[in-house]
Amino acid sequence: MGRFVALIVALVVLGLSAACSPISSSTPTVGPTTTPSSSLGPWHGSLAASPLLAPVQTLHAVTCPTARRCWAAGSTLATASSPAGAALLATTDGGATWTLEAVPPTVRYLSAVACASTRACTAVGQVGSTGAGPGAVLTTANGGATWVLQSVPVGTDDVTAVDCWTGGRCAALGVVAGRVTTLLPSSPGSWGAGGALPPVASAASALSCTDGSHCWATATQSVDVDHAVGVIAATSDGGTTWALQHVPAGTGALQGIDCTSGTRGGARTSCTAVGTTSTILGGARAGQGVVLISGNGGASWKSAPTASTTADLLGVSCAAGDCVAVGTTVASVSQAGVAIFTGAADGSGSGWPRASVAHVALPLTAVSCVSLSACVMVGESVTAHLSAG
């Protein structure tokens, strides 16, 4: 059996007054990668890599409640003596350095993480090493000092998306009895099931909530055994009921979504969703990157132009007022990464045609921005796709 060699990227955007960081190599001797300061649009900075601890192999999600405090979630490298496990990392200096936090040993995989504050965070994924669940929800109330495994509804196979908002509330999406279902805290240490997404949604890839009532989710709809397309669903009653929204023709898999509202109302919310034109399962990077924008809470969506070299966009953050999307540029190993820095997140799409593109060495899977000078991007290992020896 081949032996995988981990190489993860953590990048930092060095701006005019602070650092905007993505995640880089897990090999401490690998030096930082940078891009010219002129390439990052409104940031006027550069990307710099931050080293990660050796066990970390792939990071799937990142959240930053402040410019300095961030958490990233993913998985560790399997060895001859131990299987792959969950990886949960934290930084207190804006991404310059990272530390591993202890999670319950039964948790083997984390797919998403979100924080309501610097003390209250939730991470989601799976328990067990078979890939068949059950789903896992972890919470911390003390800034990551301890993470506690919560109970979830019977029949929860996986939990794939989570979001939190001001006031300490969070919501998640998991597969319960074969349906993508809202999960909400029901009592201390326990999460209960809310409403399900329409039956066409087979797995949720991202969740964005502006308050306790209004949330939007990207999900997968199976076409046949080898193909799937992306769908967007929305709720205005806290996840009790969900409705599909119409997306433009030619949309393939959708991987990320971020919605922002200055008025706490669903109809005036601006949303940006990202993905690819590809519908081939396991082959998303053979497509063209997709950006969908809405300025009316998803009542209508339209496509925005993207860089021609972008094969897949996997994450987006618009909390800084401008949007940043991350993903990959090519369809095969070695996969390069791309960060797209664009204009105002107002649903008009006016900034995307002028977006600046920064190429980096490794694929980028997620991004979290607090301001124009504070972003963190995380990525996956190129060599996770290769085996040797």
C-alpha positions in Angstrom: 0.0 0.0 0.0 1.3 3.4 -0.9 2.5 5.9 1.7 1.0 9.4 1.6 3.3 12.4 2.3 1.5 15.4 3.7 2.0 18.9 2.3 -0.6 21.5 3.5 -0.6 25.2 2.7 -1.4 28.0 5.1 -1.2 31.4 3.4 -1.1 34.9 4.9 -2.0 38.1 3.0 0.3 40.8 4.1 -1.7 44.0 3.8 -1.0 47.6 4.5 -1.8 47.4 8.2 -2.3 43.7 9.1 -2.0 40.1 7.8 -4.4 38.2 5.6 -3.4 34.6 5.9 -4.0 31.3 4.0 -2.6 27.9 5.1 0.7 26.5 3.8 3.2 23.7 4.0 3.2 21.3 7.0 6.9 20.9 6.5 8.5 23.5 8.7 11.5 24.1 6.5 9.4 25.1 3.5 9.7 28.8 3.0 6.8 31.2 2.5 5.3 31.7 -0.9 4.4 35.2 -1.9 2.7 37.0 -4.8 3.3 40.6 -6.0 1.6 43.3 -4.0 -0.1 44.6 -7.1 -2.0 41.4 -7.7 -4.4 41.4 -4.8 -6.8 44.2 -5.8 -8.3 46.1 -2.8 -5.9 44.4 -0.4 -2.7 45.7 -2.0 -0.8 43.0 -0.2 0.9 39.6 -0.7 0.2 36.0 0.2 2.7 34.4 2.7 2.7 30.8 3.8 2.5 29.7 7.4 3.9 26.3 8.5 1.5 23.7 9.9 2.2 20.8 12.3 3.2 17.5 10.6 0.1 15.4 11.4 -2.2 17.7 9.4 -2.9 16.6 5.9 -5.9 18.4 4.6 -8.0 21.4 5.8 -11.5 21.8 4.6 -12.8 24.9 6.5 -11.7 28.0 8.3 -13.5 30.6 10.4 -12.2 33.8 12.0 -14.4 35.6 14.6 -11.7 38.3 14.8 -8.6 39.3 12.8 -6.3 37.3 15.2 -8.5 34.4 16.4 -9.2 31.7 13.8 -10.0 27.9 13.7 -9.4 25.5 10.8 -10.8 22.0 10.5 -9.8 18.9 8.5 -8.0 15.6 8.8 -4.6 14.2 9.8 -2.3 11.8 7.9 -2.8 8.0 8.4 0.2 6.1 9.5 1.2 2.5 9.9 0.2 2.6 13.5 -2.9 4.8 13.5 -5.7 5.8 11.1 -6.4 9.3 9.8 -8.2 11.4 12.4 -9.8 14.8 12.8 -7.6 17.9 12.8 -8.7 21.1 14.5 -6.2 24.0 14.5 -6.3 27.4 16.1 -4.3 30.6 15.7 -4.2 33.7 18.0 -2.0 35.8 15.7 -3.9 36.0 12.5 -2.5 32.8 10.9 1.2 33.3 11.5 1.3 30.3 13.8 -1.1 27.4 14.4 -1.6 24.9 17.2 -3.5 21.6 17.2 -6.4 21.4 19.7 -7.5 18.1 21.3 -10.7 16.6 20.0 -12.5 13.4 21.2 -10.5 10.5 19.7 -13.5 8.8 18.2 -14.0 11.8 15.8 -12.2 10.8 12.6 -13.1 13.6 10.2 -14.1 17.3 10.3 -15.7 19.0 7.3 -16.7 22.5 8.7 -16.2 24.8 11.6 -17.9 28.1 12.7 -17.7 30.5 15.6 -20.3 32.8 17.2 -17.5 34.4 19.2 -13.9 33.8 20.3 -15.1 31.4 22.9 -18.1 29.7 21.4 -17.4 27.5 18.3 -18.9 24.4 16.6 -17.2 21.9 14.4 -18.9 19.1 12.4 -18.0 15.9 10.7 -18.0 12.1 11.4 -17.3 9.7 14.1 -15.6 6.4 13.3 -13.1 5.3 10.7 -15.4 3.5 8.1 -16.8 6.7 6.4 -20.3 5.6 7.2 -20.9 7.7 10.3 -22.5 8.5 12.6 -22.3 12.2 12.3 -20.4 14.4 14.8 -21.0 17.8 16.3 -18.3 19.2 18.6 -18.7 22.4 20.6 -16.4 24.6 22.7 -17.5 27.3 25.2 -14.0 28.2 26.4 -12.2 29.2 23.2 -11.0 25.8 22.2 -9.5 24.7 25.6 -12.0 21.8 25.5 -14.2 20.4 22.7 -17.2 18.3 23.7 -18.9 15.7 21.5 -22.7 16.4 21.3 -25.4 13.8 20.9 -27.2 14.0 17.5 -30.5 12.4 16.3 -30.5 8.7 15.7 -29.8 8.0 12.0 -27.5 10.9 11.5 -24.9 9.6 9.0 -22.8 12.7 8.5 -22.8 16.4 9.4 -21.3 18.5 6.6 -22.1 22.2 7.1 -22.4 24.6 10.0 -22.8 28.3 10.6 -23.0 30.6 13.7 -24.2 34.2 14.1 -24.0 36.9 16.7 -25.7 36.0 20.0 -24.1 32.5 20.3 -26.6 30.5 18.1 -25.5 28.0 15.5 -27.2 25.7 13.0 -25.8 22.7 11.0 -26.9 20.5 8.2 -26.5 16.7 8.2 -27.9 13.6 6.5 -30.5 12.1 8.8 -32.4 9.0 7.6 -31.3 9.8 4.1 -32.4 13.4 4.0 -30.4 16.6 4.4 -31.8 18.0 7.6 -31.4 21.0 9.8 -29.7 20.3 13.2 -30.1 22.8 16.1 -29.1 22.8 19.7 -32.1 21.3 21.7 -30.6 21.0 25.2 -27.2 21.2 26.8 -25.0 18.6 25.1 -27.7 17.6 22.5 -28.7 18.6 19.0 -32.1 17.9 17.5 -33.5 17.6 14.0 -35.4 20.5 12.4 -36.8 20.6 8.9 -35.3 18.8 5.9 -34.2 20.3 2.6 -36.2 19.2 -0.5 -35.6 15.5 -1.4 -33.5 16.4 -4.4 -30.7 17.6 -2.1 -28.4 14.6 -1.3 -25.6 16.4 0.6 -25.0 19.9 1.8 -21.7 21.5 1.0 -22.0 24.9 2.8 -24.4 26.9 5.1 -24.7 30.7 5.6 -27.1 32.3 8.1 -27.6 36.0 8.7 -29.7 35.4 11.8 -31.8 32.8 13.5 -34.4 32.8 10.8 -32.7 33.3 7.5 -30.2 30.7 6.1 -29.0 29.6 2.7 -27.3 26.3 1.8 -25.5 24.9 -1.2 -26.1 21.2 -1.8 -25.7 18.4 -4.4 -28.5 17.0 -6.5 -27.7 13.6 -8.1 -28.3 13.3 -11.8 -27.1 9.7 -12.3 -24.5 7.5 -10.7 -21.6 9.5 -12.1 -23.0 13.1 -12.3 -24.5 15.7 -10.0 -25.4 19.4 -10.1 -25.5 22.1 -7.5 -28.7 23.5 -5.9 -29.3 26.4 -3.5 -32.0 26.1 -0.8 -33.2 28.9 1.6 -35.2 29.1 4.8 -36.8 32.1 6.5 -38.1 30.2 9.5 -35.0 28.9 11.1 -34.8 25.7 9.2 -38.3 24.4 9.7 -39.0 24.7 6.0 -36.6 25.0 3.0 -37.3 25.9 -0.6 -35.1 25.5 -3.7 -34.0 28.6 -5.5 -33.5 28.8 -9.2 -29.8 28.8 -10.3 -28.6 29.7 -13.8 -28.2 26.9 -16.4 -24.8 25.4 -16.7 -24.2 25.4 -13.0 -22.4 22.2 -11.8 -21.3 21.4 -8.3 -21.6 24.3 -5.8 -19.1 24.2 -2.9 -19.5 27.4 -0.9 -21.9 30.3 -0.1 -21.7 33.5 2.0 -24.7 35.8 2.6 -24.5 39.2 4.3 -27.3 41.5 5.4 -27.1 44.9 6.9 -30.8 45.0 7.9 -31.3 41.4 9.3 -33.8 40.8 6.6 -33.8 37.9 4.1 -35.1 39.9 1.1 -32.4 42.5 1.3 -29.6 40.0 1.8 -26.7 39.8 -0.7 -25.4 36.3 -1.4 -22.4 34.8 -3.3 -22.1 31.1 -4.1 -19.2 29.4 -5.8 -18.5 26.1 -7.5 -17.8 24.7 -11.0 -19.4 24.0 -14.3 -18.4 20.3 -14.0 -21.1 17.8 -13.1 -18.8 14.8 -13.0 -18.6 13.3 -9.5 -15.0 13.3 -8.3 -13.9 15.3 -11.3 -15.0 18.8 -10.3 -11.6 20.3 -11.3 -12.2 19.4 -15.0 -14.7 22.3 -15.2 -14.7 26.1 -15.1 -15.1 28.1 -11.9 -18.6 29.4 -11.2 -19.6 32.5 -9.2 -23.4 33.1 -8.6 -24.6 36.3 -7.1 -27.9 37.6 -5.7 -28.8 40.9 -4.3 -32.3 40.0 -3.2 -31.9 37.0 -0.8 -31.8 34.5 -3.6 -35.1 35.4 -5.3 -32.9 35.6 -8.4 -29.4 34.5 -9.1 -27.0 35.4 -12.0 -23.6 34.3 -13.1 -20.6 36.5 -12.8 -17.5 36.2 -15.0 -14.5 34.3 -13.5 -10.9 33.8 -14.5 -10.5 31.4 -17.4 -7.8 29.4 -15.6 -10.1 28.7 -12.6 -11.3 25.1 -12.7 -13.2 25.0 -9.4 -14.0 27.5 -6.7 -14.4 25.8 -3.3 -14.9 28.6 -0.8 -16.0 32.3 -0.5 -16.0 35.0 2.2 -17.7 38.4 1.9 -17.6 39.5 5.5 -15.0 42.2 4.7 -17.4 44.0 2.5 -15.5 42.7 -0.6 -15.6 39.1 -1.6 -12.7 36.6 -1.8 -13.1 33.2 -3.4 -10.6 30.4 -3.4 -10.1 27.2 -5.4 -8.0 25.4 -8.0 -6.7 26.3 -11.4 -6.1 23.0 -13.1 -7.8 19.6 -13.4 -5.0 17.3 -12.6 -2.1 16.8 -10.2 -0.1 18.8 -9.4 -3.0 21.0 -8.6 -2.4 24.7 -8.3 -4.4 27.1 -6.1 -6.1 30.4 -6.9 -7.4 33.2 -4.7 -9.7 35.7 -6.4 -9.9 39.2 -4.8 -13.0 41.1 -6.0 -15.3 44.1 -5.4 -18.2 44.9 -3.2 -20.4 42.1 -2.0 -23.7 43.8 -2.8 -25.1 41.3 -5.2 -24.5 43.5 -8.3 -21.6 41.5 -9.6 -19.8 44.7 -10.5 -16.5 43.7 -8.9 -16.0 40.2 -10.3 -15.1 41.3 -13.9 -12.3 43.4 -12.3 -11.2 40.8 -9.9 -7.5 40.2 -9.3 -6.3 36.7 -9.3 -3.3 35.4 -7.2 -1.9 31.9 -8.1 -0.4 29.8 -5.3 1.3 26.4 -5.3 -1.4 24.3 -3.7 -5.2 24.0 -3.9 -7.2 26.3 -1.6 -10.4 25.0 -0.1 -11.8 27.7 2.2 -11.3 31.4 3.2 -12.4 33.6 6.0 -12.0 37.4 5.9 -12.7 39.9 8.7 -11.5 43.0 6.9 -9.6 44.1 3.8 -6.3 43.4 5.7 -7.3 40.2 7.6 -8.0 37.0 5.6 -7.1 33.4 6.3 -7.1 30.8 3.5 -6.6 27.1 4.0 -5.9 24.3 1.6 -5.3 20.6 0.8 -2.2 18.5 0.1 -1.2 18.0 -3.5 0.6 14.8 -2.4 -2.6 13.5 -0.7 -3.5 12.5 -4.3 -0.3 10.6 -4.9 1.1 7.4 -3.4 4.6 6.1 -3.5 6.7 3.1 -2.3 
